[in-house]
Structures are given as structure tokens and as C-alpha cells.
């Protein structure tokens, strides 16, 4: 597994976990409030939502990133594997 693929998978895992937990938390709070059932309902919703968010982010994340960078007319900030550029000096 290349470093850039590993970085993409880790970024997708962390981002999808944080965003799905936040969104599920807000939706659960609106639904049940600060009751004793909050953690039970929230965890059930999050365990269902996180894998979906992860798959979506892994699959369309690169396309969204490229589209945003093109829209902003920015150079792509893609990590470079040392295997792809063996003469690159690292610090």
C-alpha cells in the first residue's frame, strides 16, 4: 500500500468518523433531547452512519478535492510517494 493511499484512507476514516458522530449527535439531540436514551440512540445511529460516510468519502473524496482545487485555481496538494520520486530530498 502506498503512502498516499494510506493517507487517503486514514483521512477518510477520521473525517467520516468525526462528521458522522457530530451530525448523528445533533440529529439525536433534536429527536430525544438530553435524556437517558441519548447515548443509546446516538450510538446506534452512528454505528449505522459511519461506514456509509467512510465509503462515500473514500470513493468520491478525490473527485471532490480535484473539483474544488480546479474551482479555486489552486495547484493540487497531493502527497508524493518516495517510490514515485526516488531522487526527492526529504528532511
matplotlib code that plots the C-alpha trace (Angstrom):
import matplotlib.pyplot as plt

x = [0.0, 1.4, 1.8, -0.7, -3.3, -2.8, -3.0, -6.3, -7.8, -6.8, -8.0, -11.3, -11.7, -11.0, -13.1, -16.0, -16.0, -15.9, -18.5, -20.9, -20.7, -21.3, -24.3, -25.8, -25.3, -27.1, -30.0, -30.3, -30.3, -33.1, -35.0, -34.7, -33.1, -30.7, -32.4, -31.2, -31.8, -29.4, -26.3, -28.1, -29.9, -26.8, -24.5, -27.0, -27.3, -23.5, -22.7, -25.0, -23.9, -20.1, -19.5, -21.7, -19.9, -16.5, -17.3, -18.7, -15.6, -13.2, -14.9, -15.8, -13.3, -10.6, -13.1, -14.5, -10.9, -9.9, -13.1, -12.6, -8.9, -9.9, -12.6, -10.2, -7.5, -5.0, -2.3, -3.1, -1.7, -1.2, 1.4, 4.2, 5.4, 9.1, 8.7, 7.3, 10.2, 13.2, 15.5, 13.4, 15.2, 13.3, 14.0]
y = [0.0, 3.4, 6.2, 8.4, 5.6, 5.0, 8.8, 9.0, 6.0, 7.4, 10.9, 9.4, 7.3, 10.1, 12.7, 10.4, 9.3, 12.9, 14.2, 11.3, 11.4, 15.2, 15.0, 12.0, 13.8, 16.9, 14.9, 12.6, 15.6, 17.2, 13.9, 12.8, 15.7, 15.3, 12.2, 8.9, 7.4, 9.8, 7.7, 4.5, 6.2, 8.2, 5.2, 3.1, 5.9, 6.4, 2.8, 2.7, 6.0, 5.8, 3.0, 4.7, 8.1, 6.3, 4.5, 7.8, 9.8, 7.1, 6.8, 10.4, 12.3, 12.6, 13.8, 16.5, 17.6, 17.9, 19.9, 22.3, 22.8, 23.5, 25.9, 27.8, 27.6, 26.2, 23.7, 20.2, 19.5, 15.7, 13.9, 12.4, 8.8, 8.3, 5.3, 7.7, 10.2, 8.4, 11.4, 13.7, 15.0, 14.6, 16.3]
z = [0.0, -1.0, 1.5, -0.4, -0.4, 3.3, 4.0, 2.0, 3.9, 7.3, 6.4, 5.2, 8.3, 10.8, 8.8, 8.3, 12.0, 13.3, 10.9, 11.2, 15.0, 15.0, 12.6, 14.4, 17.7, 16.6, 15.0, 18.0, 20.4, 18.4, 18.4, 22.1, 23.9, 26.8, 28.1, 29.4, 25.9, 24.1, 24.1, 23.1, 20.2, 19.2, 19.2, 17.1, 14.6, 14.4, 14.0, 11.0, 9.5, 9.9, 7.4, 4.8, 5.3, 5.1, 1.8, 0.3, 1.3, 0.1, -3.3, -4.2, -2.0, -4.7, -7.2, -4.8, -4.0, -7.6, -8.4, -5.5, -6.4, -10.1, -9.0, -6.8, -9.5, -7.0, -7.6, -6.4, -3.0, -3.4, -1.2, -3.3, -2.6, -2.4, -4.7, -7.3, -6.9, -5.6, -6.0, -3.8, -0.8, 2.5, 5.8]

ax = plt.figure().add_subplot(projection="3d")
ax.plot(x, y, z, "-o")
ax.set_aspect("equal")
plt.show()
